[in-house]
Amino acid sequence: METSLLGHDDEDCGIEVFDEHGNRHVISVEWDGTIDQHATQDYPNERANRTEEEQRILSQVEERAKYAAQQEFPEEDILEPMWDPDHIRRGIEAVKAYQLDDFHREFRDFYEALDDPAGYAPEPRESVVVESARIYKAFTITPENRIDEVLDVVLSYERPDGSDGTVGQTRELDDSLILCVIPALDIGEGFDYQEEFHKLVLTHLLAQIRDIYLDMGEEPPDEYKVQGVGKLNIHGDGIGET
């Protein structure tokens, strides 16, 4: 998509976006990332009157406008940190620079919860619907892009009766936090934790950047075209809000 800045004031900025079909959109993006207005002559005004394909395009256009606004005004907090590729790149740099011995020690709980979420939960195994499990591992980074604090794993899951279960407590996202979120994996007995888990976490972060580009209807740069779990919910993937 092609974008350009139309102007800005104390409340928001105007971004022009041409979508994949060459149709023009004018988006007002407030400084907190809220979409104030989305004007286009090529799609129905009411969401209920749009097809799924039309809604996908409009949703992706809005994400593209927010990304363009953040690029134009890097001092503003338009994108949530974990939806800003630059923020995740800092996390990738930090993981690459982290001592492997420290990584293997601090991220061991992440591996164990991914491998066996039912065993990680503090209740009988049959109480955990494994397919519903989401495993969260977060760490903070310094201004120099080095890992500072590594937080304990958080596990969320659904019980057979439909109620929710949680182990641990999540922390509010900020400019220092990098968050990994992966569903339960069939890791297999042949998986070598010492040799392979560091790469798995790095690939997950690369895949998150991949999916941010896909979420706004863009082709990811080649370095992010990896195979692996990234974002669990994006526009146009058939499972997200579209």
N, C-alpha and C positions, 0 to 999 in steps of 0.2 A: 504494500500500500504506500502511496505517496502522501506525505503530510507537509503542512506549513503552518507557521504561527501567524495568526491574523491580528493579534493584539492582546493587551492585558491591562488590568487595572488592579486596585487593591483587593478585589474579591475573587477574581478568576482570570483565566486566559482563554482565548478563542483559538481552536485548532481546526484547520481544514484537512479533511481526509478524503482521498479518492479510493474507493474499495476495489475489490478484485474484478469488478465489472466496469470500472471507470466511473461509477456513480459518485456524486459529490455529497459530502456530509460536513456540516459545521457543528462543532462540539464546544460547549462551554464547560471547562474543567475548573472547579474550585480548587483552592490551594490545599485542601485536605483530601483531594481525590474524588470528591463528589461530582457526578455529572449533572450539571444544572439544566442544560438544554442540549437537545440533539435534533438538528433540523436537516431534513432531506426531502426532496421532491419525488424520490424514486421508490419509496416504500410506504405502506400504510402507516398512518399516524398511531393507530391503536394496536397494541400488542396482540389483542385477540383476533385481529384481522390479518395478521402476518402468518406466513407458512413457517415451519421449523427452519427451513433454509434461510428465509429472510431474517428471522430472529437471530440465527447464528451470525449472519453478516453484521447486523447492527450491534450485537454484543461484542464481536471482535473489533469492529470499528471503534467502539468506545474504549476498549482496552488499548488499542493502538494510539488513540488520542491521549490517553493518560500517560503512556510511555513517552510520547513525543513531548508532552508538557514537562515531564520530569527531566528529560534531556535538555530542554530549553532553560529550565529553572532548577538546577541541581540543589539549590539551597532550600527548596520547598519539600515538604513531606507529602507528595502526591501519591506515590505508590507505597503500599505496605512493604516493609523491608524484604520479606521473603517472596515478593513478586517483582522485585527490582533485580535484574540480572547482575548489575554492578555489585550489589550487596552479596549475592551468592558467590560471585567470583572471589570476593574477599575471603569467604568461608573456604572455598576450594584452596586458595593460597595457604590459608592457615592449616588445613589438614595436611597438605603436602609438606609443610615445614615442621609439623609436629613429630617429635621423636617417636619412632615405632614402638619402643618399649612402653612409653606412656600411653600411646594409642591402644595397644593391645590390653593394657590394664584398665583404662578408663572406659573403653567401648565394649568390654566383654559382656556387660549386662544387656547391651543392645542386641548383640549376636544371640544370646541365650533366649531373650524374649521373642525375637524373630523366629528362632528355630522351634520354640515350644511355648507359645503364649499361654496355653492351658496350664502348663506346669509353673508358669511365672505368676499366675493369678492366685490370690490367697483363699481359694475356695475349691471344692471338688472339680476335677477336670471336666466332668460332664456339665458343669455350670457355664462353660465357656463355648460359645459358637465360634470356632476357630476362624471360619471364613469372614467373620465380622471384625476380627481383631485389627487394631491399628496400633503400631508401636512408635512412640515418639522418643527421639534422642536429641537433646539440644546442647549447644555449647556457646560460650561467649567469645568474642574476639576483641583484641586490643586495637587501638588506632593504627598500629603497625602491622595489622593482619596476622596476629599470632593467637593461638588458642589460649584463653585465660582460664575460665571455669568450665568444667564439664559437668552437666547436670545428670541426675539419675534418670533412668528410663521411666516413661509413663506409658501405661497400657490401657487402652479403652476397648471394650468388647460388649457384645450383646449376649444376654442369657437366653436359653430356650423359651422362656416365658415372655420374651420381648423387652424385658427391663435392661437397663444399661449398667455395666460394671466398669470401675476405674481403679487402677493402681497408680499411686503417685499423684503429683500435682503439676500442672503445666504452668509456665511462666509467661507473663505478657510479653508479646513481641516488641522489640525495640531495635535501635540501630546497632546494638552489639550482639544480638542473638542470631544464631544460625540454627535452623530447625530441620531435622530429618524426620520424615513420616513415611513408614513403609508398612504394608499389610504383612500378615504371616507368610513366610516363605517356606517352600519345600527345599530346604538347603541340601539335604542328603548326607549320607555317611561319608562320602568321599570329599566333602568340602574341607579344605585346610584353612582353619581360622587364621593362623599366623601368616600364611602366604596370600590369602584371597580376600579377607574381610576389609582391609584398608582400601583395596580397589573397589569393592562393592559400595562402600560409603562414598567414595569419590565419584563413582559412576552415578549414584543416586543424585548427587548435587548437580552434576553435569546434565542429567536428565530433567531436573527441575528447570534449568535454564532452557533446555530444549522445549519443554512444554509451555513456558512463558511465551516464547515466540509463536508456538502453535495456537495458544490461547488468543493471540491478537492477529491471527490469520497470516503470519509471516513464516517464511522458510527459515529454519534455524541455521546459523552458521555451521560449517562442516564440523568444527571441533565439538559441537554439542549434539551431533547426530549419533547418539549412542543407543544401545539396547539396554533397557532396564527401567525400573520403577522411578517415575518422577513425581509430578503433581497427580493427586488422586481425583481432581475435579477440574476440567477445563471446558471452555466453550467449544462446542463442535465435536466433542469426543463421544457423544451418545450417552454419557452418564451425567454430565454436568448440567448446570442451569443454562439453557439455551433458548 
